Amino acid sequence: NLKFTGYINDVDLSFIGTLASNQTLNGIIDLGEVCIVGNGSTTDNYFDGTKILDLFYNRTKALSLVKFVCPKGATTAINAGAGFEYIDTLVFDCEISEFGQEYVAIDRKINHLIIGERTIKINDNAFKYNLLNSIHFPSSLQTIGDGALMGVLADLSKTNINIFPSLEKIGKLVFVNDNNTIPLVPSNKGTLPDTIKLPKIRNFNITAFDYKENIHIYLGDSLKVMSYRPDIRNDNIYWEPNLNNVFFHLRTSTPSSFDFEMLGLKRLIPYGLTLCIPKGSKDAYEEILNKYSSTIPHYYTLIEEDILLEQIILHPSELAMEIGDIITISATLLPESTT
């Protein structure tokens, strides 16, 4: 195991690679606390993982690590973890807000990926078709792009996808593994949790998941757009999730905007759609959804349900009183849409 601190440059990175190769290091290489010094053609804090091993292409033995920790101060990280055939755990906690734009050595074998808390976005197709065993998502994550993790995770129970506390947008085909459309990749829908909570979601694409039966998806008060745009093809076959016994819980009495499209046909409600909506809002939802079913009818189900009180906040939260004082205490009920 080696932990490095201080200022290092390309020469130092090559030296670390030499140690890994000549001394058969197979534990932890921790560069988390280092500052990368530029070499003239690159700026400071520009981390290129291939620099660790100048003999990357001509060494005679495979290298493996238990863990590799990228520099936390890196503002650019190219091929993080490159130079090793196998890294059990890669910690990518860099000064980078968009993940996927900065390349990770996914041509190598990485078992577990930990994404740091400063990351707010995973870009489109960031890990498409590159198998991992697990991913730890940051609570700071706000956006997951189209196909970002398609064909990646064989077992979703080894991730923390049961709740994304800050997620505002999730695109299409993000967590889809379907061996009819992605050959040799096993379906992972059976490993989904029973519930997924997206309390801050604003834009939700129904085709982000390949759902198992009786799963409940909780969408918060911030929801603005619920879309359905599947377009993955294999031999010109369209893929779409099975929505039978899949329950989407919506908390707004005023319907969100719906953006449905399938096979190039707009205004088409996905078959089997079930929306759990606040009591008293059924007429409003039917008015919107019936416009979509006017062209080609697709059956949907609306279930009115109570939105339960989760928290009472008193104002003021603390006070000092003398005998005879009269003070009014107000209360805020959360969620605001509580029925």
Disulfide bonds with the S-S distance in Angstrom:
none
